Each structure stands twice: as C-alpha cells, then as structure tokens.
Amino acid sequence: MEIYDSEEEQVAALKRWWKENGTSVVTGAVIGIALIAGWNFWQSYSKGKAEQASALYSELLENIGDDRKKESIEKISNRISQQYGSTAYATFSALLLAKNKVDQGDLDSAKEILEKQMRESGSVELKNVARIRLIKLLHATNENEKGLQLIAEVDQASVQGFAASYDELKGDLYVALDRLGEARTAYQSALRAGKNSPLLQFKLDDISAPEIIEEPVEKPEPVE
C-alpha cells in the first residue's frame, strides 16, 4: 500500500482497498483455515491408520511360524491388505504370508502373492524385494528361464542397491541351465557391483576353469 500524509487519507485508502480486495481476503482466510484444518485432520487420520496397521502387523509377526494359526495369519494379512493397502505394512504382511506359504509347501500361492506385490506395491524398494524372492522361488522350482525373464524386465532406473543381487541370481539361473560362461560373467558383475561375500566367491571359483599346469618334461640324459 502507498504511504499517506494524513490519518484521514490512510482510512480512506484502507476503505478503498477493502472494497476492492475484501472478498478475496475473507475467501483466502477461509480457504487457509480449511486447508490447515484439513491437513491436521489428514495427519491425525494417517497416523491413526499407521498405528492400527502396525498393531495388526505385530500380531501377524507373533503368529508366523505357528502351524496352528495359519488361518489366522492369512486373515490378518488379508485384513491389512484390504484396510491399509496404501501403507508399507500391506507389502510387509504379504511378504510374510508368502514366506509362510513356502514353509507350508504351497509354492504356487507364494508365487501369486509375490508376483502381485512385484507389480502393485507402492514402494520401489519393496517391489524389488518381492521380485528377488519370486526369482529365488522360480529357481528352486527349476523355472530358470522365467526367472531370467523377470530379471530382464527390471527397470534399470529402479535397481539402485539391488543390482548385485540381480547379477548373482542371474549367475545362479545360468548355472542351473548349464550356461557356465554367462554365469561366470554374471558373478563377476555382482562382485564389481559390491557383492563381496564368501559364498559368491565360492560360486565363481566353482565354475571357473581350472588352470592347466604343465609339468616340466625331463630331458633324457645323453648316453655316453
């Protein structure tokens, strides 16, 4: 606003400004209050949902591994998925349920759960975790070509922190397919990506061609 010489001019100017802008000021204030109230409600609502999901997930953890509670495990996991699907707890519970299915020998159900999380989880990291677990399961059931296909489909922009794991898995799948040259390349790539584990080095050493050591041939001594 301008600077005025007299108090009367200031009052008159304020009246003119209010006439021109008063409605928008009131509207803005109302919207501002509504936004603040809405944000506070959302924060409270989100916190409440997270706490409820966390409580159910804790209950799920307590029941995992108890064969007598397998029905309860599935119900809790499904409830978390249905009511708190927007939280990470939905994916965590699904991964636990998949593990429980594997322990029970129900591999087909475990694959379905992992495939769904691989496609639908809201977290890039958890999508990768689900994909890696699914590939390991495919390897265990001798579906190695399908496992390689899942690795080939990975979005390279989202593999940060998982590249070495994918390379090692690729090596395992190639070994199962007796494609040892490609397996060696994959294991070496995993090592370069920072996966320094004794098991990985053992895998690489196990398929590396042994060095051929030629023993010196003794020359016969001349006959005198």
C-alpha positions as CSV (number, residue, x, y, z in Angstrom):
1,M,0.0,0.0,0.0
2,E,1.0,3.6,-0.5
3,I,2.3,5.9,2.2
4,Y,-0.2,8.7,3.0
5,D,0.3,12.0,4.7
6,S,-2.8,12.1,6.9
7,E,-4.7,9.7,9.0
8,E,-7.9,10.5,7.0
9,E,-6.2,9.6,3.8
10,Q,-5.0,6.3,5.3
11,V,-8.5,5.5,6.4
12,A,-9.9,6.3,3.0
13,A,-7.3,4.3,1.3
14,L,-7.9,1.4,3.5
15,K,-11.6,1.5,2.8
16,R,-10.9,1.6,-0.9
17,W,-8.5,-1.4,-0.6
18,W,-11.0,-3.3,1.5
19,K,-13.8,-2.7,-1.1
20,E,-11.6,-3.9,-3.9
21,N,-10.0,-6.9,-2.1
22,G,-12.1,-7.7,1.0
23,T,-14.0,-10.6,-0.6
24,S,-10.8,-12.3,-1.7
25,V,-9.2,-11.7,1.7
26,V,-12.1,-13.4,3.5
27,T,-12.2,-16.2,1.0
28,G,-8.4,-16.7,1.3
29,A,-8.6,-16.7,5.0
30,V,-11.5,-19.3,5.0
31,I,-9.6,-21.5,2.5
32,G,-6.4,-21.1,4.6
33,I,-8.2,-22.2,7.7
34,A,-9.9,-25.1,5.9
35,L,-6.5,-26.2,4.5
36,I,-4.9,-26.1,7.9
37,A,-7.8,-28.0,9.4
38,G,-7.8,-30.5,6.6
39,W,-4.1,-31.0,6.9
40,N,-4.3,-31.5,10.6
41,F,-7.2,-34.0,10.2
42,W,-5.2,-35.9,7.5
43,Q,-2.1,-36.0,9.7
44,S,-4.2,-37.4,12.5
45,Y,-6.0,-39.8,10.3
46,S,-2.8,-41.1,8.6
47,K,-1.1,-41.5,12.0
48,G,-4.2,-43.4,13.3
49,K,-4.2,-45.7,10.2
50,A,-0.4,-46.4,10.5
51,E,-0.8,-47.2,14.2
52,Q,-3.7,-49.6,13.5
53,A,-1.7,-51.3,10.7
54,S,1.3,-51.5,12.9
55,A,-0.7,-53.3,15.6
56,L,-2.0,-55.8,13.2
57,Y,1.4,-56.4,11.7
58,S,2.8,-57.1,15.2
59,E,0.0,-59.6,15.7
60,L,1.0,-61.2,12.4
61,L,4.6,-61.5,13.5
62,E,3.6,-63.2,16.7
63,N,1.6,-65.8,14.7
64,I,4.1,-66.5,11.9
65,G,5.7,-69.9,12.3
66,D,2.8,-71.4,14.3
67,D,1.1,-74.1,12.1
68,R,-1.9,-74.0,14.4
69,K,-2.6,-70.3,13.4
70,K,-2.2,-70.5,9.6
71,E,-5.8,-69.5,9.1
72,S,-5.4,-66.5,11.4
73,I,-2.2,-65.5,9.6
74,E,-4.0,-65.3,6.3
75,K,-6.9,-63.4,7.8
76,I,-4.7,-60.8,9.4
77,S,-2.6,-60.4,6.2
78,N,-5.7,-60.0,4.1
79,R,-7.2,-57.5,6.5
80,I,-4.0,-55.4,6.4
81,S,-4.1,-55.6,2.6
82,Q,-7.8,-54.5,2.3
83,Q,-7.9,-51.8,5.0
84,Y,-4.4,-50.5,4.9
85,G,-3.3,-51.2,1.4
86,S,-1.8,-47.7,1.0
87,T,0.7,-48.4,3.8
88,A,4.0,-50.3,3.6
89,Y,2.6,-52.7,6.1
90,A,0.4,-54.2,3.3
91,T,3.5,-55.3,1.4
92,F,5.4,-56.4,4.6
93,S,2.5,-58.6,5.6
94,A,2.2,-60.0,2.1
95,L,5.9,-60.9,2.0
96,L,5.4,-62.7,5.4
97,L,2.4,-64.5,4.1
98,A,4.4,-65.7,1.0
99,K,7.1,-67.0,3.3
100,N,4.5,-68.8,5.4
101,K,3.1,-70.4,2.2
102,V,6.6,-71.6,1.2
103,D,7.0,-73.1,4.7
104,Q,3.7,-74.9,4.2
105,G,4.8,-76.2,0.8
106,D,2.2,-74.1,-1.0
107,L,4.6,-72.7,-3.6
108,D,2.0,-71.7,-6.2
109,S,0.2,-69.5,-3.7
110,A,3.5,-68.0,-2.6
111,K,4.4,-67.2,-6.2
112,E,1.0,-65.5,-6.8
113,I,1.5,-63.3,-3.7
114,L,5.0,-62.3,-4.6
115,E,4.0,-61.5,-8.2
116,K,1.2,-59.3,-7.1
117,Q,3.5,-57.3,-4.8
118,M,6.1,-57.1,-7.5
119,R,3.5,-55.4,-9.7
120,E,1.4,-53.4,-7.2
121,S,3.5,-52.4,-4.2
122,G,3.7,-48.6,-3.7
123,S,7.4,-48.9,-2.8
124,V,10.1,-49.3,-5.5
125,E,12.3,-51.0,-2.9
126,L,9.7,-53.5,-1.8
127,K,8.8,-54.2,-5.4
128,N,12.5,-55.3,-5.9
129,V,12.4,-57.4,-2.7
130,A,9.3,-59.2,-4.0
131,R,10.8,-59.7,-7.4
132,I,14.0,-61.1,-6.0
133,R,12.1,-63.5,-3.7
134,L,10.0,-64.6,-6.6
135,I,13.1,-65.3,-8.8
136,K,14.6,-67.4,-6.0
137,L,11.4,-69.4,-5.8
138,L,11.4,-69.9,-9.5
139,H,15.0,-71.1,-9.3
140,A,14.0,-73.5,-6.6
141,T,11.3,-74.9,-8.8
142,N,13.5,-75.2,-11.8
143,E,11.7,-72.4,-13.7
144,N,15.0,-70.8,-14.6
145,E,14.1,-69.3,-18.0
146,K,11.2,-67.5,-16.4
147,G,13.5,-66.2,-13.7
148,L,15.9,-64.8,-16.3
149,Q,12.9,-63.1,-18.0
150,L,11.9,-61.4,-14.7
151,I,15.4,-60.0,-14.4
152,A,15.4,-58.8,-18.0
153,E,12.2,-56.9,-17.3
154,V,13.7,-54.9,-14.4
155,D,13.6,-51.2,-14.8
156,Q,17.3,-50.2,-14.6
157,A,16.4,-46.9,-13.1
158,S,15.0,-48.6,-10.0
159,V,17.7,-51.2,-9.2
160,Q,20.0,-49.0,-7.1
161,G,21.0,-51.1,-4.2
162,F,19.8,-54.3,-5.8
163,A,22.0,-54.6,-8.9
164,A,24.5,-57.0,-7.3
165,S,21.7,-59.3,-6.0
166,Y,20.1,-59.5,-9.5
167,D,23.6,-60.3,-11.0
168,E,24.2,-63.1,-8.5
169,L,20.7,-64.5,-9.1
170,K,21.4,-64.4,-12.9
171,G,24.5,-66.4,-12.3
172,D,22.6,-69.0,-10.3
173,L,20.0,-69.3,-13.0
174,Y,22.7,-69.7,-15.7
175,V,24.4,-72.4,-13.7
176,A,21.2,-74.3,-13.5
177,L,20.9,-74.0,-17.2
178,D,24.5,-75.2,-17.7
179,R,25.4,-71.9,-19.3
180,L,28.6,-71.5,-17.3
181,G,30.3,-68.8,-19.4
182,E,27.3,-66.5,-18.8
183,A,27.1,-67.5,-15.2
184,R,30.8,-66.5,-14.7
185,T,30.2,-63.1,-16.3
186,A,27.1,-62.5,-14.0
187,Y,29.0,-63.5,-10.9
188,Q,31.9,-61.2,-11.8
189,S,29.5,-58.4,-12.4
190,A,28.0,-59.0,-9.0
191,L,31.4,-58.7,-7.4
192,R,32.1,-55.5,-9.3
193,A,28.8,-54.1,-8.0
194,G,30.0,-54.6,-4.5
195,K,28.6,-58.0,-3.5
196,N,31.6,-59.3,-1.7
197,S,30.6,-62.5,0.1
198,P,32.5,-65.7,0.5
199,L,29.5,-67.6,-0.9
200,L,29.5,-65.6,-4.1
201,Q,33.3,-66.0,-4.5
202,F,32.9,-69.8,-3.9
203,K,30.2,-69.9,-6.7
204,L,32.6,-68.1,-9.1
205,D,35.6,-70.3,-8.2
206,D,33.5,-73.4,-8.5
207,I,32.7,-72.8,-12.2
208,S,36.0,-71.3,-13.2
209,A,38.1,-73.4,-15.5
210,P,41.0,-74.9,-13.6
211,E,44.4,-73.7,-14.7
212,I,46.3,-76.3,-16.6
213,I,49.7,-76.6,-15.0
214,E,52.2,-78.2,-17.3
215,E,54.8,-80.2,-15.5
216,P,58.3,-79.8,-16.9
217,V,59.3,-82.7,-19.1
218,E,62.6,-84.2,-18.1
219,K,65.1,-84.5,-20.9
220,P,66.8,-87.8,-21.1
221,E,70.4,-87.7,-20.2
222,P,72.7,-88.3,-23.2
223,V,74.1,-91.8,-23.4
224,E,77.9,-91.9,-23.2
